Amino acid sequence: MDTRNLSNSLRNRSQVLYELSESEQRALKSCLLDMLKDMIAVCEQKGLTYMLGGGSALGAVRHQGFIPWDDDLDLLMPRADYQAFIEAFEETLSEKYLLRAPNTPYQISNNFLKVIKKGTTLVELDGMNAPFEKGVFLDVFPLDYAPANKAVRYIKGRMADFMAIVGTSQYLFRYRNDSMKEYYCQTAKGKAYYHTRMLVGRLASFRKYQSWYNAFDRFVQGRPSELLAIPTGRKHYLGECLPKDVYLPVTKGVFEGIEVCLPHNPDAYLTNLYGDYMEIPPVEKREKHYVVQFSVKEPEKNAGSDSGQRDGMC
């Protein structure tokens, strides 16, 4: 059920997907960097802790910026700061950005927080039919305390992964499209993945995907301990459950010429995620990103209210 690794093994045979050109990649990265600067400014203004995570942290350590073939940005925030950022969003960033997150008045597209730049377009395969605005985004993943007891932690981690799979499958089933089916069904492994997702999503349809995501978000929150997990991270709950001092307090690094925060022990964090993270992977193992539509045109002055920004909680 690992979408990321499966996608790296598939070729783009879809009629609607394409890889960004070099000029589009530059435009995307410039937009993301501006978004990061705005996020950092808010965190500094409100005294909130953040750090780069995933490939963004790797890029800061290995390349002092974006990984050359990568084009996204990931942030981590301790749960209390994550919640405080959501509460401050309307006051600080809503003029330029949209927010998506579970258990908020805003729309929900994932089981974690997304900040989306107004006036941009970035449509991915799994969101083609989704009815909300889709633009250039930053992903923000909460850091949650994990149980100190090993058995309790294992059970919670497995339950969290199950809830995440069900919620995501329901989302994919609800907004399924022929292009997504064509893309995944190129190989036997991809076909099994697609049909399993559709089956789970159909069986879970008695409950909206928003409700699954909301329940997951509440479930993964924990009481203070010496362990922190990233339940929505690339290696899921148990895979990114590490001692608190790996993450906090943050340390400083450089990303595309600006000072940023990184996990307290970047080596331990990145080794857990990637193994020998300083080794440049061969071309065939580099993550591939395909999109359906892309644009970073700035919105017209005074155009801007997002009437669909909020919806009722499910």
Salt bridges, closest charged atoms under 4 A:
ASP38 OD2 - LYS96 NZ 2.75
ASP70 OD1 - HIS289 ND1 3.73
ASP71 OD1 - HIS289 ND1 2.62
GLU90 OE1 - ARG310 NH2 2.83
GLU91 OE2 - LYS46 NZ 3.03
ASP139 OD1 - LYS114 NZ 2.63
ASP144 OD1 - ARG79 NE 2.78
ASP161 OD2 - ARG158 NH1 3.85
ASP217 OD1 - ARG79 NH1 3.05
GLU287 OE1 - ARG4 NH1 3.29
GLU287 OE2 - ARG234 NH2 2.85
GLU287 OE1 - HIS289 NE2 3.90
GLU298 OE2 - LYS117 NZ 3.65
